[in-house]
Amino acid sequence: MNHRPLISDLEKDRIESLMSEFELHAQCHEDGVEYWLARDLQHLLGYGEWRSFCGVMSKARTACEISGKAAKDHFVEVTKMVKLGSGSERQIDDLMLTRLACYLIAQNGDSSKPQIAFAQSYFAAQTRRAELIEKRLLESERLTARQKLSSTEKELSQIIFEQTGDEKGFALIRSKGDQALFGKNTKAMKSQWKVPEGRPLADFAPTIILKAKDFAAEITIFNSKANDLKTEPEISSEHVTNNSAVRETLLQRGIRPEALPAEEDIRKVERRIASEDKSIVKTAESLPAEQ
């Protein structure tokens, strides 16, 4: 039995043509930032009059503000020179649009236009892809920060043992550091963040806290070596001073460590990233080799 293909060759050609127009012909780059010019997008979306298209952009701006984003960051007013039939030039108004702005314009456009229907799906998918990439980058940054903190704390633990001979000194010193950084002890923060029994507080800490703890620990390591600190009270005092200084810096920048919400279990993040990486490798291996 013959089945009609879901997408005809004509439709496929049309889609490929629109993809090319949006990505290759209309998309611009400046200093690594992508954007579309409104005058170009106007014609791609099937609007003959600039005045009508401005009405659509006005609705898109409003939608942008309602969503909690600053319209000025996504609809940037510019001017450019265009050549007239006489050979002279005239300055006209235009806008630089982000991918989100293009999506909102499409959402507020005339859905009876085939170009608008395509753009709604196209920019929704592309915007979602950008969001997923951003999420992956943020997760990778947090995982890297957690791994770095583990490495630094391992070094600090070794320094404490070598210079004090106390195997249990690290846990006490780290706890005092937490008290100085959060204004609460480790147990209180674990309770607040609902950290499971036996799990480190850092496994649920936001990236900014992981980096703050790592910075304070690095300073403690440096000064413990430089000043040849030999006792737990000396190293504890150093660690408390460093965490207090980091806390003060965060507070000055409007960040209160103990007020931040817990993040997802870092083990889950690590497993998800590892799984995604395996999937990417598997997909790449299944692709035919280039001849």
Steps between C-alpha positions, in 0.01 A plus 500: 500500500633843406480769761506870430816650655435723803690783329491537123812589303350842434434558871847373587656741252293785645610417855864475398467832320352669808768346723767641269337842495475522878845363581721603208344805339341686790710398798788734587790476742694769682766423761367148524140613563229388257213728401247568227416840354130584518489630142627162376267304727207709380528363148581146614176495697295623207431860609504750216454814712741608774214668689309171531814318611568766765159421649599135532835595657321723750294204619816289518671763716207494741512120514872521573446735795213290636728194495736685733771582246621849408377580149793738445736201520319316220371787281793735442429813295754579226515711184650411164551659160316363195547587135214661312416454135664832419829373637483716812478360855248543777516414869225267628413352838551130567528261793749231593301202626608206712373150433250544784374824345451323166304225672274750678442688173402175330266416788325835459491493120224405257487121534321471165829586332701181426822687583364582847390141560849380410672767711291417806620140495851586389584762762323304777723200425814711467427695818441175689827361364684810620341462845611136518855593401507774765368254762768247405775762526379609845483139619849430368632811675347387830639147462847639424478730805401204720791292372739789556377546858548128569857522373574811707350354817700181451816710482395698808433178690848377410660827611315487833614144563861572402527816711294400805510120496124497566294275268170647620606865485366557148135429585511743792674773300260464206203522738635823648546632147134423420390687812698805386373483141131434568456649846361155587669171577520215252223301668258793480574554132457129426161511667402814308606350165357157590833327437469120542680337791866439428520729199729808482337842513696600190317240286191723520668840494455755217801568277572837666528331841723224367735760357486707820591199716777403259649851502502516880658153522769595246598801712511281811733255324727779383527674837529174695807417293643852488460560874578139601184466711541196723184471712129452437407830671746690277371347176139532617551869571650545154212313335235692693663832405504403133138380493390811688675719242334310214161531672547874537579531130188304408283710731637819348389370158150418627557125540410348838638142501254356754203645306582321175289194414656156466583374153431158349706211640835524320506121456183518290651780293818298448305190391285703262800666335679164469190346343462786253867474406464127431194569286691760298792261446264219401324726250832616355622142462184405311556766236651381172866583455587769248638367175 
